[in-house]
Amino acid sequence: MTATLTSREGPRLVMRTLARHLAPIQPRRLLVAAGRQLTPRQLTGLRTVLGALEQGSWIGGLEAHVPNRGDRFAVFGEIVERLRSPRPLYLEFGVHEGRTLRWWSEHLAAPGARMIGFDSFDGLPGDWHADAPAGSFATGRVPQIDDPRVEIVPGWFSDTLPGRELPPHDELVVNVDCDLYSSTREVLDWLEQHLRPGTLVYFDDLFDHDAELRAVWEWVDAHPETVRPLSMARWGQHLLLEYRTQP
């Protein structure tokens, strides 16, 4: 005998069915409604939150202690202490006014060291966030650094990196301060051919989930067993990684 629904059971069944199908939609509806009220600057802040959560989850999953230093220069000091060879090579992508490159010139004492900085000096090639549109950080001139070991290569990475050969070196340190996803990815793709066990790669300004940090995650995913964090500053905004041999 076929069961029949009472006048009350019918509407209840319909409501339960609707609730089951609408449940996944309601949170998204609320988020879309909230998003309509957000400014571009507030969205940048939310991407910063997401980036910090991702970094914490990744570092926590490694079950390794990653010390947090006072600032980027404390991380640089740690790198200098690690360098033991007579011919270290330091590459900097994103020179701006040359403050960081000067720091390395002053602290990397080896006479056989080489330091090479790459920058267009025309600012960002694309928009970063609400306060940093395309063209931001342009200086229009190459900074002067009085050190024969220092070379500055002006121009867009797409023009200066293809076919670029590195000078002889025993250790390699790379400073990636490109801000944008596209620029960071371009540098990391080029760097792939030059990676050796012990290569140190420092990333600056990792606070935007969709910018430089996104390229870092892609790079880490491509080397899950060989890339490990050594140190950080500002709780991951500045991050030092080491490329290692296979475990």
N, C-alpha and C positions, 0 to 999 in steps of 0.2 A: 504494500500500500504506500503510495507516494505521500511524503510528508508535506504539509502545507504550512506556510508562514502566517502567523497571526498578524493583525493590523499593526502591532507594535514591533514585532520582530523584523518585518520588512524594512522599515525606515532605519532601524538600528544596523541591520546588515549593510545597507547602502552606505551609511555613515562610516562604518568600520572599513569598508572597502575603499571609500574615498580617502580616509585618514591614512590608510596603508600606502596608497599611491602618492598622496600629497606630502607625506612626511619628508622625503628627501628634498622636496622643492621648497618647503617653507624656510629653512635656514638660508638658502641661496636668495630667496626673495628678500629676506631681511638684510642680507649683505648688499644686495643691489640697491635697496632703498637707502642704506647707510652711505654707500659709495656716492650716491648722487649729491650728498652734502659735503663731500671731502674736497679739499683743494689739492692741486698738484704737489704742494709742499707736504701736506699731510700724507699723501700716498707715498712719497719718498720716505717719510718716517716709518710707515708700515712695512715697506720693503726692507728698511734697516732692521726692524724687529725680526722679520722672517729670516734675514741673513744671519743674525746673531743666534737664533734658535738652531738653524742648520749647522753652523759652526760648532756650537756646543754639543749637538747630537753626534757629529762626526768625531770630534775629539774625545768625547766620552766613550764612544764605541771602540776606540783604539786601546783603551785601558793603559794609557801612558800619560805620565805627568808632563804637561807643557807649561813651563814657567811663564808668568806674565811680567814683562819688564815695564819700567817707568815710562819709556817713550821709544820712538823708532831709533834714536841714536844709541840707546842702551842695547838694542838688538844689533845694531851695526857694530858696536864694540864687541859683542859676543862673536860676531863673524870674524872680526880682525884677529881675535885671540885664537880662532880655529885655524887661521891660515899659517902654514909653516914653510911653504915652498918659496924658492927665490923668484918665481915668475907667476904670481897670481894675476888673473885677468878679471877685471870688474866691468860689467856692462850695465848701463843705466838707460832705461826707456822711459822718457819723460823728464827732461832736464829742467825745464822752466827757467828760473833765474840762476840756476847753478849752485844753490845752497848745499844740496846733498853731495853733488860731485866735488865741491870744494872740501867738504868734510872728509871724503875718501882720500883726496889728494893729501890732506894734512895728516891722516891717520894710517894710511897704508904706506909703510916706510920702505919696503923692499925696493931697491934701485931698479930691479928688473920687472917691477909691476907695470901693468898697463891698465888704463882706465878709458873707456870709450862711452860717450853719451850720445843718445839718439833723440832728436826732437825736431819738429817742424818749425817751432817758435811762432807758428801762426794760430795757436790755440787748438781747442778741441775740434776734431773733424766733424762732429755731430753733437746733437743735444745729449746732455747727461741727465740733469734734473732741473727743477724749476729755477734754481739759482745758478745754473751752469749751462747755458745754451751753447750752441756751436760758436766757436771763436773765443770762448772763455780761456783765460790764462795765456793769451797771446802776448808776447813781448816784442816781437818784430826784430830781435837781434840775438846774436849768439853771445853768451856770457864769456868773459875773458878769465881764464884760469892760468896763472903763471906756473906751469909745471909741464916739462917736455914729455912726461909720461901720459899726459891727458890728451885725448883727441875727441872733438865734438863733431858729429855728423849731422848737419842740418838737412831737413827734408822729411816728407811723409814716409812712414815705414814701408809702404807699398813700393816706394821708389828706391829706398836705401838698403833694404834687407835682402831682396833676391840676389843671389850670387855673392853675397858678402862673405868673405873668408875671415876667420879669426886669426890673430897673431899667435905664435907658439906660446903655450902656457902650460902650467902644471896644475893649477886649480882654477875653477870658474865660479864666480859669484855674479848673479843676475838680479838686478833691482827693477821690478816691473811696477811702474807708477803711471799707468796709461789711462786710468779712470773709466774708460769706455769698454764695453764687452768686445766690440769689433777690433779695437786696437790691441787689447790684451790677447785676444785669440790669434791675431796676426803674429804677434811676438812669440807666443808659445808654439805655434805651428812651425815657425822658422827655427826656434830653439831646439826642436826635437832632434835634429841631426847632430847637435853639439852636446847633448846630454851624456855625461859620464858619471859613474859612481862617485859620489862625493860632491857633485854639483849642488851649490846652494842657491835657492831661488827665493827672493824676498818679494812680497806683495804689499803694496801700500793702499790705504783707503778701501778696505773691504767691507764697506757698510751698506752697499746697495745690492740687493739680491739680484737685480737684473743687469748689473753693469760688470765691473771687473770680477766680482765674486762669482758670477755665473760662469765665466771662462775658467776660473780656478777649479770649480767643481767638475767641469768637463775634463780638465787636465788630470785631476786626481782620479776621476773615474777611469781614465785611459791608462793609469798606472797604479792600480789599487794596491799592489804588493811592493812597490818601489818608492813611493812618495810618502814621507812622514814629516809631521811638524816637529820642529826643534824648539821654537820660542815664539812669543808673540808680545805685543804691546797694545794697551788700550783694549784688552780682552778680545783680541782677534782682529781689530781694525788693521793692525800691522802684523803680518804673519810670515815667519821664516820656515821654509820647507827644505828638506834634503832629498835629493834623488839618490837612492841606494841600489845596491845589487839585489838580485832576487833572493828572497829569504831561503 
